[in-house]
Amino acid sequence: MNKPSALTTLGLLLLVFCASGANAGTAKQEQLHKQYEDTLKSLKDDDEAGYQRLAQWCQQNKLVKEAEQTWNLLLGKKREKLEKNPSAAGYQALAAWCTTAGLKQGAEDVRHDMLAWDYSQRKAKLKPDDPKELLALAQWCQQSKLNAEALECLQDVLKLQPDNASARSLMNGVRAACWVEAPTGLLKHQKVPSYTQETAWYHISVPKEHRETKTGLPLIVYLHGGQHNAGTADNIVALAQVIPAFKKNIVLFPNHLKTWWAHPRELKYLLDTLDEVTLRWHVDPKRIYLMGGSMGGNGVWAFGCQCPELFAALSPMAGFYADFLEFQLKNIVSKPIYIVHGTKDTTVPIDGARKAFEILKKDGANIEMHEVDCGHQPPNEEITKAADWVLQYTNKQDFDLKALKERIAKLAVPGWLKQYEGN
């Protein structure tokens, strides 16, 4: 047997040395990451100086992702504090701080917050029944790229003067500008404006055809499952690329803030999310559908009963229903409803779904109950059937998102949800 040459031996030694160095580097990174996680958990919510020191420590140790996360956490806290006592000087100072911290998007968001605050100040000084002043404010909003606020003013103008050609023309221009600028495809973790919570985001799948249709594309709102503060929209977003109807239409996967969808706070957040989505993309307002599984199915019952005029049809899947939930089923008798539930579901037994079906069927609802030979999670083919079924229908009612938000804001927290307050 030939002995290895000196060069071969040297090469092997270098490989061993490099492998040892790589392992040592990985171990160091893991140690730094653990140190970061431990420090983050130990910080108090109001310790802004502590968050800043941690972000700077991350930068020094080249923990890029962790540094960005910490700066954004600190920014969220500063924005929350500023919202309680807003001022132009405060917003300008915070935008400058964002620039210094390297938070380019954060600086843009803060400037948008300042403009939105300025808008609220301007609108508070207006006479609510003066269409001329409202139209002027809408034009200012358009120039300031406050599209949602511009549309709000224009809607107020058209309530006072339905035939106001200038308002209608401006409204069409604002909407078209939003649709042209909006991205398409599967878009993940889109932030909901005016919410600073880390959980306030959504996934959305948008075909490029939404810009080309005359009336807009149907929108399917699909609520994720979980329990109380468990589960996220990450668990279901893959459906966008699996269910045939989801590939052809706009599908929204909102992520809950922190508790059951039935909570009034979550319902208001859903309406704010829908406001954002229908502004950014060309949605057919007559073809908005509500679907969801498990806790999301429970959310379909809750959201549908509280805002029935918003939806063309509903499909709760493996959703919990019981009398003590106080859902007003009479509100959705006029809505097409497609229930899916597994006969072997031990997480959410089928009895509640059967009871809801019997009540609604007796009252004359257009409702179907599909009992599937499965456990808690319906197979994809059942979700496909449900989506195809609801998409047959067009909403016969009109709705006003602003009025719906005002209605939800007045709701008391149901007794069964009070135990989750503050969690």
N, C-alpha and C positions, 0 to 999 in steps of 0.2 A: 504494500500500500504506500502511495506517495505521501510524503509529509506536506502539510500546507505551507505555502510560501510565506515569507515575511509580510508581503503585501496583503495576502488573503487574511492572515491573522490580524493585521492592523484594521482591515475592513470590518471584520467581525467585531472587534473591540469597539470600533466607532458606532456600529449598529446597536450594540448593547448599551453604550453610553447615551446614544440619542433616545433609545427606548426608555432608559431610566430617567432621563431629563424630562421626557414627555409625561411620564407617569407622575413625576414630582410636580410638574406644572399643573396637571389635572387635579392632583390632591390639594395644591395650594388654592386653585380656583374654587374647589368645593368648600374649603375651609373659609375663604373670603365670603362666599355666598351664604354659608351658614351664619357667619358673623353678621352679615347684613340682615338676614331674616330675623335673627335674635334681637338686634338693635331696633329694627322697625317695630317689632311686637312690643318692645318695652317703652316706646315713645307715647306720651300722652297726646290727645287730640289737639290741645292748645299749645303744644311745645313747638312753635314755628322755628325757633333757633335750633332745636334739636334736629328737625327735618332738614334744615339747611346744612348743618354740619354733616349729616349722614350723606346728603347728595354730594357734597364736596369730597368726602371720604371715598365715595364710589368713583368719582372722577379720577382721584389720585391713584386708585387701584385698578383703573381701566375696566370697571364694571359699568359698561355703557348703558345697557338696558335698565339696570337697577338705578343708575343715576337719573335717567329720564323719568322712570316711574316715580322716584322720590320728589323730583322737581315738580312733576304734575300733581302729586298728592298735596304738596305745599301750595301750589297755585290754586287748587280747588278750595283749600281752607281760606286762602286770602280772598278769593272771589266770594265765598259765602259770607265772610265778615264784611266785605264791601257792599254786598247786597242789602245788608241790614242798615247801613248808613251811607248811601251812595252820594257821590259828588264827582263833578268833572275832573277836579284835581286828583281825586283818589284813583279814578280810572286811568288817568294819564300816568300817574306814578306807578301803578301796577303794570301797565303796558311797558314802561321803561324797564321795570324790574325783570319782566319776561325776556326782553331783548338781552339784558345783561346775563341772564341765566341760560341764554341760548334756546329759549322756547319760542320759536318763530310762530308756530300755530297758536300757542297760548297768547302771544301778543295780539294776533289777529282776532282771537276770540274775545279778548278783553276790550279791544276797540269796538267790536260789534256790540258787546254789552253796554258800552258807553253810549253808542248811538241809540240802542234800544231804550236806555234810560232817558236819553234826551227826547226820544219820541214820546214816551209816557208823560214827560213834563209838558211837552207841547200840546199833546192831546187833552190833557187835563184842563188847559186854559181855553180850549175851544168850546163854542156852543154846540151841543150834540145834534142840534137840528139845523145846522148851517152847512148845506152841501158845498158851498163855494170854499169855505175854510177847510172842510174835510178833503176836498179834491186837491187843494194846494198842499196839504200835509201829505197826501198820497204821492204827489209828485216829488216832494222832498225825500220821502222814503225810498222812492225808486232811485233817485240820484245817490242815496246813501246805501243802496243795495240792501235795504230792509224790506225784502219782498213780502214776507208774511204780514208785516205791519201795513205795507201799502195795500195789500188785498183786504185787510181788515177795514181800512178807511174807505176803500172803494165799495165794499159791501154795504157799509153804512150809508154811503152816498146813494146807492141804488135802491136801498130801502125807502129813502126819502123821495128819490126821483128815478123810478124804474126805467125811464126812457132817456136818461142822461147819456148822450152819445160819447162825450169825452171820457166819462168814467168807464164805460164799456170798452172803449178803445184802449185806454190805459191798462185796464185789467187784462185784456187779451195780450198786450205787450209784456206785462210783468210775468204772466204765466208762461208765455212762449220763451222768454229769456231763461226762466228757471229750467224748462224742459230741455232746451238746447245745451245748457251748461251741465246738466246732470249726467253722471257716468252711468254706464250700463254693465251688465254681466252680474256675477255673484259678488256682491260688495259686503264685506264683513266689518263688524264692530263700528257701525256708523253712530256717532254721538247724537243724542237728543238735545237740541238747543235749550238753554236755560236750566238744565239739570247738571249739577256738579258731581253727583254720585258716580263712582266707578262703574256701577252696574247699569247706568242709564245709556244703553246702546241697543242697536238692532242689527240683524243681518237682513239683507234684501237681495232678491234675484230679479233683475230687470232686463227683459228682452229689448234690443235696440229699436224694435218696431213701435215702442210706446210713443216715439216722437212723430211717427208717420200716420197714426190712426186719427180719424176725425173726432171720435168721441172718447179716445183713451182706451187703455187696456183694463180688463178686470183686475181687481186686487184681492188676493187671498191672504187674510191675516191668520197666521197659525201660531197658537199659544203653546209654549213648551210646558212640560210636566215637571214633577219634582214634589217637594213637600215643604210648605211654609217658605223657608229661606234656602232650600236646596234646589238644584237643577238650574240649567241655563239654556239659552237658545243654541249654544254650541252643540247640544245633544241631538238636535233635530235638523240642523241646517243642511245636512247631506240629502235630505228629502228633495231639496230644490233640483238636484241632478238625477233623481230617481223616478219621481212621480211624473208621468207624461204631461198632465195638465199644469203642473208647476213649472215646466220648461217653457210653456207657451204664454204664461201670464205673469204679472208682477206678484211676487210672494214675499210677504213681510213676516220675519221671525223676531218679534220683540223680545227683549230680555227683561224679566221682571226686576223691579227695584230691590225688594227684599222679602216679600211675603206673598200670601195668596192673591191670585188675580182678582178675587171678589172684593178685596179691600177698596174702599172709595179712593184712597191715595193711588192705588195701582190703576184704577179705572181712569182717573184724571190723567195719569201719565200715559196711558194707552191713547187717549184722545189727543194729547199733545204730540205723541209719536205719529199718529195718523195725520195730524195737521201738517207736520213736517214732510211726511211722505207724499201727501197729495199736492203739496206745493212744489216739491222737487221733481216729481214725475207725473206724466200724463195718465191719470187714473180716471176711469169711467165711474162717476159718482153713483150711477145706478147699478153698478155691479161690484159691490164690495161684499166679501163673504168671510164668515168667521168659523174657523176650525180649531181644534186643539185636542190633546190627549192627556189623560190623567188629571193633574192639577189644571192643565190647560183645558180639559173638557169641562171641569168645574167652572173655569173662567168663561167658557162659551155660554153656559147657563147664566152666569152672573152678568156678563157684559151684554149678552143678548136681551136679557130681561130689563136691564137699566137703560139701554139705548137701542131699542128695537128698530127705530126708523133708520138707523145707520146701515143696516145689513139687508142684502137680498135673500140670503139663506144662511142657515146655521148647521154645523155638524159637530156635536160633542162626542168624543170617543173615549171610552173608559173613564168618563167623568162622574164625579161623586155628586149625587143629588139626594136630599133628604128634606123633610118638612122644616126642621129647625134652621135651615139655611135662609129661609124667608125669601126665596126667589119668587117673584111674581110671574108665574107661568102664563097668566092671562094676558100679559103684555106681548107674548110671542105667538099667540094663537094664529095670527095672520101670516106668520113666517113659515116658509118651507123648512123642515127640520129632518135631518138624516142622522139617526143615532147608531153608533157602532159600539158593541160591548162584547167582551169574551165571556163565554159561559163558565170558563174555568178560572176567572179572575178572582184571586184571593186577596189582592191588594185593595181593590175597589169592587166589592161584590155587585153583581148585576141587578140586584133587587131595586136599587134606587132608580136606575135607568128605566126599568120596567114600569115603575110607579109613575115617573114623569111622562112616559109614553102613554100610559092609560089615561092620565088626567088630560093631556093635550088632545088625544084622539077623541075622547068623549066630548070635548069642547069644539070639535070640528076642524082641528088643525090638519094641514097637509104634512103628514109626518110618517116616516118609515123607521122601523126598529130592526136592526140587523144583528142577530145573535150569532157570534162566530165561535167556532170550536177552537178556542185559544185561551191563553192566560191574559195578563194585564196589557200586553203590547199587541195591538192588532197588526197583522201582516201588511206589507206594503200594498198588496193587491186590494185590500179592503179600504185603505186610504185613497187609492186610485179611484175606486168605485164611488166613494163619498165625494171626492173632488169633482168627478164628472157629473154626479147627480146635482150638487148645489149650483154648478155653473150653468144649468139649464135656465135658471131663474133671474129675473130682473126686478129690482126694487121698485115698488109702486109708490113709495113714500119719499118725500123730500126731507132733508135734514140741514141743520145749521150747527156746525161744530162749536161755535162760540156759545150758543144757547145750551148745547149738551154739556159743555164744560161747567157752565154756571149751575146747571141742574145737579151734576155730580158733586160739585163743590159744597152743596148744601146737604148732602147725604150724611146721616149719622153712621158711625161704625157699628155694624151688626153685633149683637151680643156674642156670637160664637167667635168673632174675630178680635174681640177686645183683649184676649189673653196674649195676642201677638203684638200689641201696641209697644212700640219702642224697641222691638227685636229686629 
